[in-house]
Amino acid sequence: MNARAIVAWNLRRIRVEKGLSQEKLAADAGVDRAYLAKVERQAVNTGVDVLDKLAGALLVEVADLFEVPAEGATPPQILRGGRKRS
């Protein structure tokens, strides 16, 4: 697995574990939601400054975004779309 795939895997994994939508994380980090989606899909090679913003919004260290998944690990799931019920 290359570095871009590892970052995408961990970004989605941490975001989903914290129950954050892409829209919420993007707003908290001050990045465009569409750009965040591209990072998670490995469609762009993001810079260190953006990774720092995302890690800060997720309350994790940047190094956590580079954690190599265990062999055979299940890919992170996506959050169900739509509004949450009150």
C-alpha positions in Angstrom: 0.0 0.0 0.0 1.5 3.4 -1.0 1.5 6.5 1.2 -1.5 8.1 -0.5 -3.6 5.0 0.0 -2.5 4.8 3.7 -3.4 8.4 4.3 -6.8 8.0 2.6 -7.5 4.8 4.6 -6.7 6.4 7.9 -8.4 9.7 7.2 -11.7 7.9 6.5 -11.2 5.4 9.3 -10.6 8.1 11.9 -13.4 10.4 10.5 -15.9 7.5 10.6 -14.9 6.4 14.1 -15.5 9.9 15.3 -18.9 10.0 13.5 -17.9 13.1 11.4 -19.3 13.7 7.9 -16.9 14.9 5.2 -18.7 18.2 5.3 -18.2 18.7 9.1 -14.6 17.7 9.0 -13.9 19.9 6.0 -15.5 22.9 7.8 -13.6 22.2 11.0 -10.3 21.9 9.2 -10.9 24.8 6.8 -10.6 22.8 3.6 -13.0 22.3 0.8 -15.3 19.3 1.2 -14.8 18.2 -2.4 -11.1 18.3 -1.9 -11.4 16.2 1.3 -13.4 13.7 -0.7 -10.6 13.5 -3.3 -8.1 12.9 -0.6 -10.2 10.0 0.7 -10.5 8.6 -2.8 -6.8 9.0 -3.5 -7.5 11.3 -6.4 -5.1 14.0 -5.2 -1.7 14.1 -3.6 -2.3 16.4 -0.6 0.3 18.5 1.1 1.6 18.5 4.7 -0.3 21.7 5.6 -3.6 20.2 4.7 -2.7 17.0 6.6 -1.9 19.1 9.6 -5.3 20.9 9.4 -7.1 17.6 9.0 -5.2 16.0 11.9 -5.9 19.0 14.1 -9.6 18.9 13.3 -9.7 15.2 14.1 -7.7 15.7 17.3 -5.0 13.3 16.3 -1.3 13.5 15.4 -0.3 13.8 11.8 1.6 10.5 12.3 -1.7 8.8 12.9 -2.6 9.4 9.3 0.4 7.3 8.2 -0.4 4.2 10.4 -0.1 1.1 8.1 -3.3 -1.0 8.4 -2.9 -4.5 9.6 -2.8 -7.2 6.9 -6.3 -8.3 6.0 -7.9 -5.3 7.8 -11.4 -4.4 6.7 -11.5 -1.1 4.8 -13.2 1.7 6.6 -16.9 2.0 6.0 -18.7 5.2 4.9 -21.1 7.0 7.0 -24.8 6.8 6.1 -25.8 10.0 4.3 -28.7 12.3 5.1 -29.7 14.2 8.1 -29.5 12.7 11.5 -32.8 12.3 13.4 -33.3 14.5 16.4 
